[in-house]
Amino acid sequence: MKNITIPNPFTALGKLLRRFHMTIFIIFIAAGLSVAVLYLNMIINDPSNAEGYTSPIDAGSIDQATLDRIKELHTSDEATPALTFPEGRINPFAE
């Protein structure tokens, strides 16, 4: 009887993986990160569908004093008033 050796089809694949395992790993990591960034960008840029949405907050839950204090606040495009320090006090950090 002759000893017949059957070539293993996975030896070539094993040699390829042994030689390029780090390159294949880096390509998979880079591809995974790019897909994640694309999906996150798609989620962020997706317009929200606000039709039929009702807020769970009751509109009458804020009292009048709080509404008056909110109306007194300035917006970001307005200039802030000048800062005034109380009289008779000294700055302990000034030399």
Secondary structure by P-SEA (a helix, b strand, c coil): ccbbbbbbcaaaaaaaaaacaaaaaaaaaaaaaaaaaaaaaaaaaccccccccccccccccccaaaaaaaaaccccccccccccccccccccccc
